[in-house]
Amino acid sequence: MHYGDPDFSVLVQDWLIVKDRGGAGVRADGGRQRAAGMEGSLAERVPAEPFHRVTPLLESWALSQVAGVPVFLKYENVQIAGSFKIRGIGHFCQQMAKRGCRHLVCSSAVTGQEVAGSNQQGGNAGIAAAYSARKLGIPVTIVLPESTSMQVVRRLQGEGAEVLLTGKVWDEANARAQELATRDGWVNVSPFDHPLIWGRPCQPCSGAEGVAGDPSGGCGAGRGGGGLLAGVTAGLLEVGWQQVPIVAMETRGAHSFNAALQAGRLVTLPDITSVARSLGAKTVAARALECAKECEVLSEVVEDREAVGAVQRFLDDERMLVEPACGAALAAVYSDILGRLQAEGRLSPTLASVVVIVCGGNNISSQQLQELRTQLDCR
Ligand SMILES: Cc1ncc(COP(=O)(O)O)c(C=O)c1O
């Protein structure tokens, strides 16, 4: 079925949520708005400006106290569409629209109840793709695992996306997205694995974003499929700071980068068992391993309890609520990973400053945080 086919028009106008392989569809509003936005040449309407914003880079008194070194926070949690994902994905979608793409499809890491009783969700890549598609006036299909909650589905529908539920984890949804993208005029938006996504215009550490000063510091970044790591690497290379170490943080159960680094090759985890589902790619992108050759990348794994504890402490310190995926990066400070790396001689004992990328995330509420804390026995 192609865009322009009669069947497809029905799909666009009704905004079905399609449960793959015969499940019942759920209707939602909003289709007419998108259909109206389809008039005129798509390529001509692609805005020159990027979709993402330059986010604040501010020193945190509280985190600096904890780390014993000035800690700067890159506030990607106040980014358009709720996370850094819009940087790469927005750029990719704009480029594809210029090249005549007529339908975008994107898979996104999301979970419902199956992870040790957690109802934590991801879906930030999907939200970024749906936002970009709405701005571009292009239809978009977001493919998510079957466990996805209605909360995420409704959020995506609100952006005008068609939602397709299939498979247990992201990797299965991704396979379906790639299959759909073989249709005429359809383009797959990888959540993290494309040069246009991690390339220079998209990364949060460039000079244009205000990261400047003494380059002896370190950078903390949450690592999922590797898009953020690749973007940070691109930013450091751009400003000639390849000697600045990057601390790539993962949670156990979503530690495909750490496993790959140790093995010296890509490793596929049997499952994603961490509650930080936005970090949940069973296999990291090959580009992430290359980054470790181009910059100094220190891979660290924390427990879910530490990531969730960091979310709580960050809420109290900075009055901002972020996902456990982001908590993994914050745990570099709160779990004193930086101090340990210094003691081990792997980070300079005289760091001038540290930048932590507060990668954000849409899918967390105060209730979810409390449930996670109870589930993980966080004090
Ligand atoms: C909040 C958040 N942090 C970190 C990541 C990991 O990013 P990447 O897959 O680009 O490595 C994601 C991915 O969706 C995310 O949503």
PDBQT file of the ligand as one rigid body, heavy atoms in Angstrom, charges set to zero:
ROOT
HETATM    1  C1  LIG A 401      15.921  10.248  27.425  1.00  0.00    +0.000 C 
HETATM    2  C2  LIG A 401      16.861   9.424  26.607  1.00  0.00    +0.000 A 
HETATM    3  N1  LIG A 401      18.127   9.300  26.996  1.00  0.00    +0.000 NA
HETATM    4  C3  LIG A 401      19.020   8.567  26.305  1.00  0.00    +0.000 A 
HETATM    5  C4  LIG A 401      18.650   7.890  25.166  1.00  0.00    +0.000 A 
HETATM    6  C5  LIG A 401      19.659   7.081  24.423  1.00  0.00    +0.000 C 
HETATM    7  O1  LIG A 401      19.949   7.696  23.206  1.00  0.00    +0.000 OA
HETATM    8  P1  LIG A 401      20.618   6.928  21.984  1.00  0.00    +0.000 P 
HETATM    9  O2  LIG A 401      19.717   5.813  21.602  1.00  0.00    +0.000 OA
HETATM   10  O3  LIG A 401      20.726   7.969  20.929  1.00  0.00    +0.000 OA
HETATM   11  O4  LIG A 401      21.935   6.433  22.438  1.00  0.00    +0.000 OA
HETATM   12  C6  LIG A 401      17.334   7.988  24.711  1.00  0.00    +0.000 A 
HETATM   13  C7  LIG A 401      16.900   7.285  23.511  1.00  0.00    +0.000 C 
HETATM   14  O5  LIG A 401      15.748   7.307  23.120  1.00  0.00    +0.000 OA
HETATM   15  C8  LIG A 401      16.413   8.786  25.441  1.00  0.00    +0.000 A 
HETATM   16  O6  LIG A 401      15.144   8.919  25.051  1.00  0.00    +0.000 OA
ENDROOT
TORSDOF 0
